[in-house]
Amino acid sequence: MPICNYEGEVIGVAQIINKTNDTKEFTKRDVEVFQRYLTFCGIGIQNAQLFEMSVLEFRRNQVSNNESKILF
């Protein structure tokens, strides 16, 4: 099943396997719960991506600031 970001873009995939009770098939309810869970996975993945971009931008700004200090 796709993991989507808030814009609906697919940013990952997940699957459910190995059901542990007596039945081997997942119910419609199982699938619905999993889909709702994937919504939160998408939020977490996107937050991690945004944080990483923020950290990289911060580092770039530090380098630029240090270069400016050297020049002036």
PQR file of N, CA, C, O and H, with PARSE charges and radii, in Angstrom:
ATOM      1  N   MET A   1       0.842  -1.161   0.000 -0.4000 1.5000
ATOM      2  CA  MET A   1       0.000   0.000   0.000 -0.0000 2.0000
ATOM      3  C   MET A   1       0.895   1.234   0.000  0.5500 1.7000
ATOM      4  O   MET A   1       1.976   1.211   0.588 -0.5500 1.4000
ATOM      5  N   PRO A   2       0.463   2.299  -0.645 -0.5600 1.5000
ATOM      6  CA  PRO A   2       1.288   3.509  -0.705  0.2800 2.0000
ATOM      7  C   PRO A   2       1.270   4.294   0.603  0.5500 1.7000
ATOM      8  O   PRO A   2       0.272   4.319   1.323 -0.5500 1.4000
ATOM      9  N   ILE A   3       2.389   4.924   0.885 -0.4000 1.5000
ATOM     10  CA  ILE A   3       2.488   5.888   1.978 -0.0000 2.0000
ATOM     11  C   ILE A   3       2.576   7.245   1.294  0.5500 1.7000
ATOM     12  O   ILE A   3       3.485   7.493   0.503 -0.5500 1.4000
ATOM     13  H   ILE A   3       3.200   4.903   0.300  0.4000 1.0000
ATOM     14  N   CYS A   4       1.629   8.118   1.603 -0.4000 1.5000
ATOM     15  CA  CYS A   4       1.549   9.408   0.921 -0.0000 2.0000
ATOM     16  C   CYS A   4       1.853  10.561   1.861  0.5500 1.7000
ATOM     17  O   CYS A   4       1.655  10.469   3.073 -0.5500 1.4000
ATOM     18  H   CYS A   4       0.890   7.917   2.246  0.4000 1.0000
ATOM     19  N   ASN A   5       2.345  11.663   1.271 -0.4000 1.5000
ATOM     20  CA  ASN A   5       2.534  12.876   2.055 -0.0000 2.0000
ATOM     21  C   ASN A   5       1.218  13.661   2.052  0.5500 1.7000
ATOM     22  O   ASN A   5       0.207  13.186   1.534 -0.5500 1.4000
ATOM     23  H   ASN A   5       2.505  11.738   0.287  0.4000 1.0000
ATOM     24  N   TYR A   6       1.239  14.853   2.631 -0.4000 1.5000
ATOM     25  CA  TYR A   6      -0.008  15.599   2.747 -0.0000 2.0000
ATOM     26  C   TYR A   6      -0.541  16.080   1.403  0.5500 1.7000
ATOM     27  O   TYR A   6      -1.712  16.443   1.297 -0.5500 1.4000
ATOM     28  H   TYR A   6       2.060  15.239   3.052  0.4000 1.0000
ATOM     29  N   GLU A   7       0.307  16.087   0.372 -0.4000 1.5000
ATOM     30  CA  GLU A   7      -0.119  16.478  -0.966 -0.0000 2.0000
ATOM     31  C   GLU A   7      -0.639  15.290  -1.775  0.5500 1.7000
ATOM     32  O   GLU A   7      -1.074  15.453  -2.915 -0.5500 1.4000
ATOM     33  H   GLU A   7       1.259  15.792   0.457  0.4000 1.0000
ATOM     34  N   GLY A   8      -0.593  14.115  -1.191 -0.4000 1.5000
ATOM     35  CA  GLY A   8      -1.058  12.921  -1.873 -0.0000 2.0000
ATOM     36  C   GLY A   8      -0.009  12.232  -2.726  0.5500 1.7000
ATOM     37  O   GLY A   8      -0.314  11.264  -3.423 -0.5500 1.4000
ATOM     38  H   GLY A   8      -0.239  13.982  -0.264  0.4000 1.0000
ATOM     39  N   GLU A   9       1.232  12.721  -2.680 -0.4000 1.5000
ATOM     40  CA  GLU A   9       2.317  12.095  -3.436 -0.0000 2.0000
ATOM     41  C   GLU A   9       2.812  10.864  -2.694  0.5500 1.7000
ATOM     42  O   GLU A   9       2.924  10.875  -1.468 -0.5500 1.4000
ATOM     43  H   GLU A   9       1.480  13.507  -2.115  0.4000 1.0000
ATOM     44  N   VAL A  10       3.105   9.814  -3.428 -0.4000 1.5000
ATOM     45  CA  VAL A  10       3.619   8.587  -2.818 -0.0000 2.0000
ATOM     46  C   VAL A  10       5.070   8.805  -2.437  0.5500 1.7000
ATOM     47  O   VAL A  10       5.898   9.154  -3.278 -0.5500 1.4000
ATOM     48  H   VAL A  10       3.014   9.805  -4.424  0.4000 1.0000
ATOM     49  N   ILE A  11       5.378   8.596  -1.143 -0.4000 1.5000
ATOM     50  CA  ILE A  11       6.748   8.763  -0.652 -0.0000 2.0000
ATOM     51  C   ILE A  11       7.301   7.458  -0.086  0.5500 1.7000
ATOM     52  O   ILE A  11       8.429   7.420   0.404 -0.5500 1.4000
ATOM     53  H   ILE A  11       4.705   8.313  -0.459  0.4000 1.0000
ATOM     54  N   GLY A  12       6.518   6.403  -0.153 -0.4000 1.5000
ATOM     55  CA  GLY A  12       6.960   5.109   0.341 -0.0000 2.0000
ATOM     56  C   GLY A  12       5.870   4.075   0.132  0.5500 1.7000
ATOM     57  O   GLY A  12       4.767   4.395  -0.311 -0.5500 1.4000
ATOM     58  H   GLY A  12       5.601   6.434  -0.551  0.4000 1.0000
ATOM     59  N   VAL A  13       6.186   2.855   0.450 -0.4000 1.5000
ATOM     60  CA  VAL A  13       5.214   1.763   0.370 -0.0000 2.0000
ATOM     61  C   VAL A  13       5.360   0.876   1.599  0.5500 1.7000
ATOM     62  O   VAL A  13       6.423   0.820   2.217 -0.5500 1.4000
ATOM     63  H   VAL A  13       7.082   2.595   0.810  0.4000 1.0000
ATOM     64  N   ALA A  14       4.288   0.189   1.940 -0.4000 1.5000
ATOM     65  CA  ALA A  14       4.300  -0.725   3.079 -0.0000 2.0000
ATOM     66  C   ALA A  14       3.365  -1.888   2.776  0.5500 1.7000
ATOM     67  O   ALA A  14       2.477  -1.791   1.929 -0.5500 1.4000
ATOM     68  H   ALA A  14       3.425   0.234   1.437  0.4000 1.0000
ATOM     69  N   GLN A  15       3.583  -2.975   3.481 -0.4000 1.5000
ATOM     70  CA  GLN A  15       2.697  -4.128   3.326 -0.0000 2.0000
ATOM     71  C   GLN A  15       2.453  -4.771   4.679  0.5500 1.7000
ATOM     72  O   GLN A  15       3.265  -4.659   5.598 -0.5500 1.4000
ATOM     73  H   GLN A  15       4.304  -3.053   4.169  0.4000 1.0000
ATOM     74  N   ILE A  16       1.333  -5.437   4.778 -0.4000 1.5000
ATOM     75  CA  ILE A  16       1.048  -6.210   5.978 -0.0000 2.0000
ATOM     76  C   ILE A  16       1.143  -7.680   5.608  0.5500 1.7000
ATOM     77  O   ILE A  16       0.622  -8.115   4.581 -0.5500 1.4000
ATOM     78  H   ILE A  16       0.674  -5.527   4.031  0.4000 1.0000
ATOM     79  N   ILE A  17       1.817  -8.435   6.462 -0.4000 1.5000
ATOM     80  CA  ILE A  17       2.019  -9.862   6.201 -0.0000 2.0000
ATOM     81  C   ILE A  17       1.905 -10.640   7.497  0.5500 1.7000
ATOM     82  O   ILE A  17       1.948 -10.068   8.587 -0.5500 1.4000
ATOM     83  H   ILE A  17       2.241  -8.082   7.297  0.4000 1.0000
ATOM     84  N   ASN A  18       1.760 -11.936   7.370 -0.4000 1.5000
ATOM     85  CA  ASN A  18       1.796 -12.863   8.507 -0.0000 2.0000
ATOM     86  C   ASN A  18       0.743 -12.587   9.571  0.5500 1.7000
ATOM     87  O   ASN A  18       1.068 -12.322  10.728 -0.5500 1.4000
ATOM     88  H   ASN A  18       1.725 -12.400   6.485  0.4000 1.0000
ATOM     89  N   LYS A  19      -0.497 -12.650   9.175 -0.4000 1.5000
ATOM     90  CA  LYS A  19      -1.571 -12.493  10.154 -0.0000 2.0000
ATOM     91  C   LYS A  19      -1.451 -13.602  11.199  0.5500 1.7000
ATOM     92  O   LYS A  19      -1.191 -14.756  10.858 -0.5500 1.4000
ATOM     93  H   LYS A  19      -0.761 -12.865   8.235  0.4000 1.0000
ATOM     94  N   THR A  20      -1.639 -13.249  12.464 -0.4000 1.5000
ATOM     95  CA  THR A  20      -1.318 -14.196  13.533 -0.0000 2.0000
ATOM     96  C   THR A  20      -2.505 -14.986  14.072  0.5500 1.7000
ATOM     97  O   THR A  20      -2.308 -15.961  14.798 -0.5500 1.4000
ATOM     98  H   THR A  20      -1.851 -12.311  12.740  0.4000 1.0000
ATOM     99  N   ASN A  21      -3.724 -14.593  13.738 -0.4000 1.5000
ATOM    100  CA  ASN A  21      -4.828 -15.396  14.264 -0.0000 2.0000
ATOM    101  C   ASN A  21      -5.128 -16.564  13.317  0.5500 1.7000
ATOM    102  O   ASN A  21      -4.378 -16.785  12.367 -0.5500 1.4000
ATOM    103  H   ASN A  21      -3.884 -13.801  13.149  0.4000 1.0000
ATOM    104  N   ASP A  22      -6.180 -17.294  13.553 -0.4000 1.5000
ATOM    105  CA  ASP A  22      -6.471 -18.521  12.806 -0.0000 2.0000
ATOM    106  C   ASP A  22      -6.722 -18.294  11.319  0.5500 1.7000
ATOM    107  O   ASP A  22      -6.428 -19.168  10.503 -0.5500 1.4000
ATOM    108  H   ASP A  22      -6.789 -17.114  14.325  0.4000 1.0000
ATOM    109  N   THR A  23      -7.262 -17.132  10.959 -0.4000 1.5000
ATOM    110  CA  THR A  23      -7.517 -16.888   9.539 -0.0000 2.0000
ATOM    111  C   THR A  23      -6.248 -16.397   8.871  0.5500 1.7000
ATOM    112  O   THR A  23      -5.424 -15.729   9.496 -0.5500 1.4000
ATOM    113  H   THR A  23      -7.500 -16.422  11.622  0.4000 1.0000
ATOM    114  N   LYS A  24      -6.099 -16.724   7.626 -0.4000 1.5000
ATOM    115  CA  LYS A  24      -4.910 -16.323   6.875 -0.0000 2.0000
ATOM    116  C   LYS A  24      -5.132 -15.028   6.104  0.5500 1.7000
ATOM    117  O   LYS A  24      -4.173 -14.413   5.638 -0.5500 1.4000
ATOM    118  H   LYS A  24      -6.768 -17.266   7.119  0.4000 1.0000
ATOM    119  N   GLU A  25      -6.370 -14.614   5.967 -0.4000 1.5000
ATOM    120  CA  GLU A  25      -6.678 -13.432   5.172 -0.0000 2.0000
ATOM    121  C   GLU A  25      -6.942 -12.223   6.070  0.5500 1.7000
ATOM    122  O   GLU A  25      -7.496 -12.349   7.162 -0.5500 1.4000
ATOM    123  H   GLU A  25      -7.149 -15.114   6.346  0.4000 1.0000
ATOM    124  N   PHE A  26      -6.534 -11.059   5.586 -0.4000 1.5000
ATOM    125  CA  PHE A  26      -6.806  -9.823   6.299 -0.0000 2.0000
ATOM    126  C   PHE A  26      -8.222  -9.365   5.988  0.5500 1.7000
ATOM    127  O   PHE A  26      -8.677  -9.459   4.848 -0.5500 1.4000
ATOM    128  H   PHE A  26      -6.085 -10.957   4.699  0.4000 1.0000
ATOM    129  N   THR A  27      -8.908  -8.875   6.990 -0.4000 1.5000
ATOM    130  CA  THR A  27     -10.274  -8.396   6.809 -0.0000 2.0000
ATOM    131  C   THR A  27     -10.259  -6.978   6.261  0.5500 1.7000
ATOM    132  O   THR A  27      -9.223  -6.313   6.225 -0.5500 1.4000
ATOM    133  H   THR A  27      -8.539  -8.799   7.916  0.4000 1.0000
ATOM    134  N   LYS A  28     -11.426  -6.537   5.839 -0.4000 1.5000
ATOM    135  CA  LYS A  28     -11.580  -5.160   5.365 -0.0000 2.0000
ATOM    136  C   LYS A  28     -11.204  -4.188   6.489  0.5500 1.7000
ATOM    137  O   LYS A  28     -10.601  -3.145   6.240 -0.5500 1.4000
ATOM    138  H   LYS A  28     -12.267  -7.076   5.868  0.4000 1.0000
ATOM    139  N   ARG A  29     -11.559  -4.536   7.705 -0.4000 1.5000
ATOM    140  CA  ARG A  29     -11.227  -3.710   8.869 -0.0000 2.0000
ATOM    141  C   ARG A  29      -9.710  -3.628   9.069  0.5500 1.7000
ATOM    142  O   ARG A  29      -9.184  -2.558   9.375 -0.5500 1.4000
ATOM    143  H   ARG A  29     -12.049  -5.384   7.907  0.4000 1.0000
ATOM    144  N   ASP A  30      -9.006  -4.748   8.897 -0.4000 1.5000
ATOM    145  CA  ASP A  30      -7.541  -4.759   9.000 -0.0000 2.0000
ATOM    146  C   ASP A  30      -6.930  -3.761   8.011  0.5500 1.7000
ATOM    147  O   ASP A  30      -6.032  -2.992   8.353 -0.5500 1.4000
ATOM    148  H   ASP A  30      -9.433  -5.617   8.648  0.4000 1.0000
ATOM    149  N   VAL A  31      -7.433  -3.793   6.799 -0.4000 1.5000
ATOM    150  CA  VAL A  31      -6.913  -2.916   5.743 -0.0000 2.0000
ATOM    151  C   VAL A  31      -7.207  -1.456   6.079  0.5500 1.7000
ATOM    152  O   VAL A  31      -6.349  -0.595   5.881 -0.5500 1.4000
ATOM    153  H   VAL A  31      -8.163  -4.417   6.520  0.4000 1.0000
ATOM    154  N   GLU A  32      -8.403  -1.166   6.583 -0.4000 1.5000
ATOM    155  CA  GLU A  32      -8.756   0.206   6.955 -0.0000 2.0000
ATOM    156  C   GLU A  32      -7.856   0.729   8.062  0.5500 1.7000
ATOM    157  O   GLU A  32      -7.388   1.866   8.003 -0.5500 1.4000
ATOM    158  H   GLU A  32      -9.100  -1.865   6.744  0.4000 1.0000
ATOM    159  N   VAL A  33      -7.614  -0.091   9.064 -0.4000 1.5000
ATOM    160  CA  VAL A  33      -6.737   0.314  10.173 -0.0000 2.0000
ATOM    161  C   VAL A  33      -5.323   0.571   9.654  0.5500 1.7000
ATOM    162  O   VAL A  33      -4.681   1.548  10.042 -0.5500 1.4000
ATOM    163  H   VAL A  33      -7.994  -1.015   9.113  0.4000 1.0000
ATOM    164  N   PHE A  34      -4.847  -0.301   8.782 -0.4000 1.5000
ATOM    165  CA  PHE A  34      -3.510  -0.148   8.225 -0.0000 2.0000
ATOM    166  C   PHE A  34      -3.410   1.131   7.399  0.5500 1.7000
ATOM    167  O   PHE A  34      -2.410   1.844   7.481 -0.5500 1.4000
ATOM    168  H   PHE A  34      -5.369  -1.094   8.467  0.4000 1.0000
ATOM    169  N   GLN A  35      -4.431   1.425   6.608 -0.4000 1.5000
ATOM    170  CA  GLN A  35      -4.434   2.649   5.814 -0.0000 2.0000
ATOM    171  C   GLN A  35      -4.368   3.884   6.709  0.5500 1.7000
ATOM    172  O   GLN A  35      -3.656   4.839   6.400 -0.5500 1.4000
ATOM    173  H   GLN A  35      -5.243   0.845   6.540  0.4000 1.0000
ATOM    174  N   ARG A  36      -5.096   3.865   7.798 -0.4000 1.5000
ATOM    175  CA  ARG A  36      -5.058   4.993   8.738 -0.0000 2.0000
ATOM    176  C   ARG A  36      -3.677   5.108   9.392  0.5500 1.7000
ATOM    177  O   ARG A  36      -3.170   6.210   9.604 -0.5500 1.4000
ATOM    178  H   ARG A  36      -5.674   3.088   8.049  0.4000 1.0000
ATOM    179  N   TYR A  37      -3.096   3.994   9.697 -0.4000 1.5000
ATOM    180  CA  TYR A  37      -1.746   3.984  10.267 -0.0000 2.0000
ATOM    181  C   TYR A  37      -0.751   4.593   9.281  0.5500 1.7000
ATOM    182  O   TYR A  37       0.142   5.341   9.678 -0.5500 1.4000
ATOM    183  H   TYR A  37      -3.508   3.099   9.525  0.4000 1.0000
ATOM    184  N   LEU A  38      -0.907   4.273   7.998 -0.4000 1.5000
ATOM    185  CA  LEU A  38       0.010   4.783   6.985 -0.0000 2.0000
ATOM    186  C   LEU A  38      -0.083   6.296   6.843  0.5500 1.7000
ATOM    187  O   LEU A  38       0.886   6.943   6.447 -0.5500 1.4000
ATOM    188  H   LEU A  38      -1.633   3.665   7.676  0.4000 1.0000
ATOM    189  N   THR A  39      -1.236   6.861   7.161 -0.4000 1.5000
ATOM    190  CA  THR A  39      -1.361   8.319   7.152 -0.0000 2.0000
ATOM    191  C   THR A  39      -0.360   8.926   8.125  0.5500 1.7000
ATOM    192  O   THR A  39       0.322   9.895   7.791 -0.5500 1.4000
ATOM    193  H   THR A  39      -2.024   6.336   7.482  0.4000 1.0000
ATOM    194  N   PHE A  40      -0.269   8.362   9.326 -0.4000 1.5000
ATOM    195  CA  PHE A  40       0.674   8.859  10.317 -0.0000 2.0000
ATOM    196  C   PHE A  40       2.118   8.564   9.916  0.5500 1.7000
ATOM    197  O   PHE A  40       3.019   9.347  10.217 -0.5500 1.4000
ATOM    198  H   PHE A  40      -0.823   7.575   9.597  0.4000 1.0000
ATOM    199  N   CYS A  41       2.336   7.453   9.248 -0.4000 1.5000
ATOM    200  CA  CYS A  41       3.678   7.155   8.732 -0.0000 2.0000
ATOM    201  C   CYS A  41       4.104   8.218   7.727  0.5500 1.7000
ATOM    202  O   CYS A  41       5.242   8.686   7.754 -0.5500 1.4000
ATOM    203  H   CYS A  41       1.605   6.817   9.004  0.4000 1.0000
ATOM    204  N   GLY A  42       3.194   8.594   6.848 -0.4000 1.5000
ATOM    205  CA  GLY A  42       3.479   9.636   5.862 -0.0000 2.0000
ATOM    206  C   GLY A  42       3.828  10.957   6.523  0.5500 1.7000
ATOM    207  O   GLY A  42       4.757  11.645   6.100 -0.5500 1.4000
ATOM    208  H   GLY A  42       2.270   8.213   6.826  0.4000 1.0000
ATOM    209  N   ILE A  43       3.087  11.307   7.555 -0.4000 1.5000
ATOM    210  CA  ILE A  43       3.372  12.548   8.292 -0.0000 2.0000
ATOM    211  C   ILE A  43       4.761  12.483   8.919  0.5500 1.7000
ATOM    212  O   ILE A  43       5.523  13.447   8.850 -0.5500 1.4000
ATOM    213  H   ILE A  43       2.333  10.748   7.898  0.4000 1.0000
ATOM    214  N   GLY A  44       5.084  11.355   9.527 -0.4000 1.5000
ATOM    215  CA  GLY A  44       6.393  11.199  10.155 -0.0000 2.0000
ATOM    216  C   GLY A  44       7.537  11.258   9.154  0.5500 1.7000
ATOM    217  O   GLY A  44       8.555  11.902   9.406 -0.5500 1.4000
ATOM    218  H   GLY A  44       4.464  10.572   9.583  0.4000 1.0000
ATOM    219  N   ILE A  45       7.373  10.594   8.030 -0.4000 1.5000
ATOM    220  CA  ILE A  45       8.415  10.603   6.998 -0.0000 2.0000
ATOM    221  C   ILE A  45       8.608  12.014   6.463  0.5500 1.7000
ATOM    222  O   ILE A  45       9.737  12.479   6.313 -0.5500 1.4000
ATOM    223  H   ILE A  45       6.546  10.071   7.825  0.4000 1.0000
ATOM    224  N   GLN A  46       7.504  12.690   6.176 -0.4000 1.5000
ATOM    225  CA  GLN A  46       7.622  14.038   5.639 -0.0000 2.0000
ATOM    226  C   GLN A  46       8.238  14.995   6.671  0.5500 1.7000
ATOM    227  O   GLN A  46       9.048  15.848   6.309 -0.5500 1.4000
ATOM    228  H   GLN A  46       6.586  12.312   6.297  0.4000 1.0000
ATOM    229  N   ASN A  47       7.870  14.864   7.922 -0.4000 1.5000
ATOM    230  CA  ASN A  47       8.483  15.698   8.962 -0.0000 2.0000
ATOM    231  C   ASN A  47       9.985  15.459   9.042  0.5500 1.7000
ATOM    232  O   ASN A  47      10.758  16.403   9.210 -0.5500 1.4000
ATOM    233  H   ASN A  47       7.212  14.171   8.216  0.4000 1.0000
ATOM    234  N   ALA A  48      10.400  14.206   8.924 -0.4000 1.5000
ATOM    235  CA  ALA A  48      11.828  13.884   8.953 -0.0000 2.0000
ATOM    236  C   ALA A  48      12.541  14.496   7.750  0.5500 1.7000
ATOM    237  O   ALA A  48      13.654  15.003   7.883 -0.5500 1.4000
ATOM    238  H   ALA A  48       9.772  13.440   8.788  0.4000 1.0000
ATOM    239  N   GLN A  49      11.912  14.453   6.583 -0.4000 1.5000
ATOM    240  CA  GLN A  49      12.505  15.047   5.387 -0.0000 2.0000
ATOM    241  C   GLN A  49      12.624  16.563   5.537  0.5500 1.7000
ATOM    242  O   GLN A  49      13.650  17.145   5.182 -0.5500 1.4000
ATOM    243  H   GLN A  49      11.007  14.041   6.474  0.4000 1.0000
ATOM    244  N   LEU A  50      11.584  17.197   6.058 -0.4000 1.5000
ATOM    245  CA  LEU A  50      11.617  18.645   6.257 -0.0000 2.0000
ATOM    246  C   LEU A  50      12.682  19.039   7.282  0.5500 1.7000
ATOM    247  O   LEU A  50      13.374  20.042   7.111 -0.5500 1.4000
ATOM    248  H   LEU A  50      10.752  16.724   6.346  0.4000 1.0000
ATOM    249  N   PHE A  51      12.807  18.253   8.332 -0.4000 1.5000
ATOM    250  CA  PHE A  51      13.833  18.533   9.334 -0.0000 2.0000
ATOM    251  C   PHE A  51      15.222  18.416   8.731  0.5500 1.7000
ATOM    252  O   PHE A  51      16.086  19.252   8.993 -0.5500 1.4000
ATOM    253  H   PHE A  51      12.245  17.438   8.471  0.4000 1.0000
ATOM    254  N   GLU A  52      15.441  17.388   7.930 -0.4000 1.5000
ATOM    255  CA  GLU A  52      16.743  17.207   7.292 -0.0000 2.0000
ATOM    256  C   GLU A  52      17.070  18.387   6.378  0.5500 1.7000
ATOM    257  O   GLU A  52      18.200  18.875   6.376 -0.5500 1.4000
ATOM    258  H   GLU A  52      14.738  16.709   7.717  0.4000 1.0000
ATOM    259  N   MET A  53      16.094  18.845   5.606 -0.4000 1.5000
ATOM    260  CA  MET A  53      16.317  20.002   4.745 -0.0000 2.0000
ATOM    261  C   MET A  53      16.625  21.247   5.575  0.5500 1.7000
ATOM    262  O   MET A  53      17.467  22.057   5.187 -0.5500 1.4000
ATOM    263  H   MET A  53      15.175  18.449   5.607  0.4000 1.0000
ATOM    264  N   SER A  54      15.958  21.402   6.700 -0.4000 1.5000
ATOM    265  CA  SER A  54      16.197  22.536   7.587 -0.0000 2.0000
ATOM    266  C   SER A  54      17.617  22.506   8.148  0.5500 1.7000
ATOM    267  O   SER A  54      18.282  23.541   8.200 -0.5500 1.4000
ATOM    268  H   SER A  54      15.275  20.744   7.016  0.4000 1.0000
ATOM    269  N   VAL A  55      18.077  21.350   8.560 -0.4000 1.5000
ATOM    270  CA  VAL A  55      19.430  21.208   9.087 -0.0000 2.0000
ATOM    271  C   VAL A  55      20.458  21.535   8.007  0.5500 1.7000
ATOM    272  O   VAL A  55      21.439  22.228   8.277 -0.5500 1.4000
ATOM    273  H   VAL A  55      17.536  20.510   8.517  0.4000 1.0000
ATOM    274  N   LEU A  56      20.245  21.044   6.793 -0.4000 1.5000
ATOM    275  CA  LEU A  56      21.180  21.326   5.697 -0.0000 2.0000
ATOM    276  C   LEU A  56      21.213  22.817   5.388  0.5500 1.7000
ATOM    277  O   LEU A  56      22.286  23.377   5.163 -0.5500 1.4000
ATOM    278  H   LEU A  56      19.449  20.480   6.573  0.4000 1.0000
ATOM    279  N   GLU A  57      20.065  23.459   5.375 -0.4000 1.5000
ATOM    280  CA  GLU A  57      20.008  24.898   5.113 -0.0000 2.0000
ATOM    281  C   GLU A  57      20.713  25.673   6.221  0.5500 1.7000
ATOM    282  O   GLU A  57      21.421  26.641   5.944 -0.5500 1.4000
ATOM    283  H   GLU A  57      19.193  23.005   5.557  0.4000 1.0000
ATOM    284  N   PHE A  58      20.529  25.264   7.457 -0.4000 1.5000
ATOM    285  CA  PHE A  58      21.206  25.898   8.584 -0.0000 2.0000
ATOM    286  C   PHE A  58      22.724  25.794   8.426  0.5500 1.7000
ATOM    287  O   PHE A  58      23.446  26.765   8.653 -0.5500 1.4000
ATOM    288  H   PHE A  58      19.954  24.477   7.683  0.4000 1.0000
ATOM    289  N   ARG A  59      23.193  24.627   8.041 -0.4000 1.5000
ATOM    290  CA  ARG A  59      24.640  24.435   7.858 -0.0000 2.0000
ATOM    291  C   ARG A  59      25.173  25.309   6.725  0.5500 1.7000
ATOM    292  O   ARG A  59      26.248  25.899   6.840 -0.5500 1.4000
ATOM    293  H   ARG A  59      22.607  23.839   7.856  0.4000 1.0000
ATOM    294  N   ARG A  60      24.408  25.389   5.623 -0.4000 1.5000
ATOM    295  CA  ARG A  60      24.822  26.255   4.508 -0.0000 2.0000
ATOM    296  C   ARG A  60      24.903  27.704   4.962  0.5500 1.7000
ATOM    297  O   ARG A  60      25.838  28.418   4.600 -0.5500 1.4000
ATOM    298  H   ARG A  60      23.535  24.910   5.530  0.4000 1.0000
ATOM    299  N   ASN A  61      23.939  28.135   5.742 -0.4000 1.5000
ATOM    300  CA  ASN A  61      23.941  29.508   6.241 -0.0000 2.0000
ATOM    301  C   ASN A  61      25.129  29.763   7.162  0.5500 1.7000
ATOM    302  O   ASN A  61      25.717  30.843   7.130 -0.5500 1.4000
ATOM    303  H   ASN A  61      23.180  27.554   6.036  0.4000 1.0000
ATOM    304  N   GLN A  62      25.482  28.784   7.977 -0.4000 1.5000
ATOM    305  CA  GLN A  62      26.647  28.926   8.857 -0.0000 2.0000
ATOM    306  C   GLN A  62      27.915  29.120   8.034  0.5500 1.7000
ATOM    307  O   GLN A  62      28.748  29.967   8.355 -0.5500 1.4000
ATOM    308  H   GLN A  62      25.004  27.906   8.004  0.4000 1.0000
ATOM    309  N   VAL A  63      28.056  28.330   6.972 -0.4000 1.5000
ATOM    310  CA  VAL A  63      29.234  28.443   6.115 -0.0000 2.0000
ATOM    311  C   VAL A  63      29.268  29.820   5.465  0.5500 1.7000
ATOM    312  O   VAL A  63      30.320  30.458   5.415 -0.5500 1.4000
ATOM    313  H   VAL A  63      27.379  27.642   6.711  0.4000 1.0000
ATOM    314  N   SER A  64      28.130  30.279   4.972 -0.4000 1.5000
ATOM    315  CA  SER A  64      28.064  31.610   4.334 -0.0000 2.0000
ATOM    316  C   SER A  64      28.403  32.697   5.346  0.5500 1.7000
ATOM    317  O   SER A  64      29.139  33.629   5.022 -0.5500 1.4000
ATOM    318  H   SER A  64      27.276  29.761   5.013  0.4000 1.0000
ATOM    319  N   ASN A  65      27.885  32.595   6.550 -0.4000 1.5000
ATOM    320  CA  ASN A  65      28.170  33.584   7.579 -0.0000 2.0000
ATOM    321  C   ASN A  65      29.654  33.589   7.934  0.5500 1.7000
ATOM    322  O   ASN A  65      30.245  34.655   8.104 -0.5500 1.4000
ATOM    323  H   ASN A  65      27.287  31.838   6.812  0.4000 1.0000
ATOM    324  N   ASN A  66      30.251  32.425   8.047 -0.4000 1.5000
ATOM    325  CA  ASN A  66      31.675  32.338   8.360 -0.0000 2.0000
ATOM    326  C   ASN A  66      32.529  32.942   7.241  0.5500 1.7000
ATOM    327  O   ASN A  66      33.529  33.606   7.513 -0.5500 1.4000
ATOM    328  H   ASN A  66      29.771  31.558   7.910  0.4000 1.0000
ATOM    329  N   GLU A  67      32.136  32.711   5.993 -0.4000 1.5000
ATOM    330  CA  GLU A  67      32.860  33.277   4.864 -0.0000 2.0000
ATOM    331  C   GLU A  67      32.740  34.809   4.857  0.5500 1.7000
ATOM    332  O   GLU A  67      33.699  35.522   4.560 -0.5500 1.4000
ATOM    333  H   GLU A  67      31.324  32.172   5.773  0.4000 1.0000
ATOM    334  N   SER A  68      31.548  35.288   5.189 -0.4000 1.5000
ATOM    335  CA  SER A  68      31.333  36.740   5.250 -0.0000 2.0000
ATOM    336  C   SER A  68      32.196  37.371   6.330  0.5500 1.7000
ATOM    337  O   SER A  68      32.768  38.442   6.121 -0.5500 1.4000
ATOM    338  H   SER A  68      30.769  34.709   5.430  0.4000 1.0000
ATOM    339  N   LYS A  69      32.295  36.725   7.471 -0.4000 1.5000
ATOM    340  CA  LYS A  69      33.111  37.250   8.568 -0.0000 2.0000
ATOM    341  C   LYS A  69      34.584  37.329   8.167  0.5500 1.7000
ATOM    342  O   LYS A  69      35.293  38.265   8.536 -0.5500 1.4000
ATOM    343  H   LYS A  69      31.831  35.855   7.641  0.4000 1.0000
ATOM    344  N   ILE A  70      35.025  36.334   7.409 -0.4000 1.5000
ATOM    345  CA  ILE A  70      36.426  36.311   6.959 -0.0000 2.0000
ATOM    346  C   ILE A  70      36.688  37.461   5.991  0.5500 1.7000
ATOM    347  O   ILE A  70      37.732  38.110   6.052 -0.5500 1.4000
ATOM    348  H   ILE A  70      34.449  35.574   7.109  0.4000 1.0000
ATOM    349  N   LEU A  71      35.735  37.705   5.100 -0.4000 1.5000
ATOM    350  CA  LEU A  71      35.910  38.764   4.110 -0.0000 2.0000
ATOM    351  C   LEU A  71      35.853  40.158   4.724  0.5500 1.7000
ATOM    352  O   LEU A  71      36.537  41.067   4.255 -0.5500 1.4000
ATOM    353  H   LEU A  71      34.887  37.177   5.049  0.4000 1.0000
ATOM    354  N   PHE A  72      35.060  40.333   5.747 -0.4000 1.5000
ATOM    355  CA  PHE A  72      34.889  41.649   6.349 -0.0000 2.0000
ATOM    356  C   PHE A  72      35.582  41.684   7.673  0.5500 1.7000
ATOM    357  O   PHE A  72      35.562  42.710   8.354 -0.5500 1.4000
ATOM    358  H   PHE A  72      34.504  39.594   6.128  0.4000 1.0000
TER
END
